[in-house]
Amino acid sequence: MKWTKTELLRDLQNVDFDEDVVIGNDELKNDTGILSVEDVHVEGHGYIDDEDDCFYVDMHITGTMICPDAITNEPIEVPLDVESQETYVFEETDEDGVRLVTSEVVDLMPAVIDAILLEVPLQVTEAVEGEYPHGDGWQIFTEAEYQESRKDQLDPRLAGLKQFKNE
């Protein structure tokens, strides 16, 4: 999924692509919210506008993200299905949201990786509520259980005021 500006202007005014891509773990920028991606498929369409000197791309990315479970830290498969639109420019510009093409080669892989990283969930779990792991002297509470346990406790910052209530 790379094209030179010359190829786009001379031969390919419009480009259709439909490819399976492999993304290595080193390309995920050591993001702790994602362990790896599998079965990534990218399809879409791009066209060059020689008047604006821009290359516009619409792409659809599907695959599977492997993310750590927020409670057990076990790997979980999370489906990936994202639409992305990109604009590539061939000259410096102050416009936001565009990608500057260096060395006259349009490469879609950085945009694909960025689109995947934007879809990484903050937390994901397959643990069923009530069946959370526990051990000797520790356990995981749900938010509701935690709030219930704290309901009757006095805030230590307000403990000094308790003496005034009794007088």
Sequence and secondary structure as in RCSB ss.txt:
>XXXX:A:sequence
MKWTKTELLRDLQNVDFDEDVVIGNDELKNDTGILSVEDVHVEGHGYIDDEDDCFYVDMHITGTMICPDAITNEP
IEVPLDVESQETYVFEETDEDGVRLVTSEVVDLMPAVIDAILLEVPLQVTEAVEGEYPHGDGWQIFTEAEYQESR
KDQLDPRLAGLKQFKNE
>XXXX:A:secstr
 EEEHHHHHHT SEEEEEEEE   GGGGTT TT SEEEEEEEEEEEEEETTTTEEEEEEEEEEEEEEE TTT  E
EEEEEEEEEEEEEESS    TT EE  TTEEE HHHHHHHHHHT  S      TT   EETTEE   HHHHHHHH
TT   GGGGGGHHHHH 
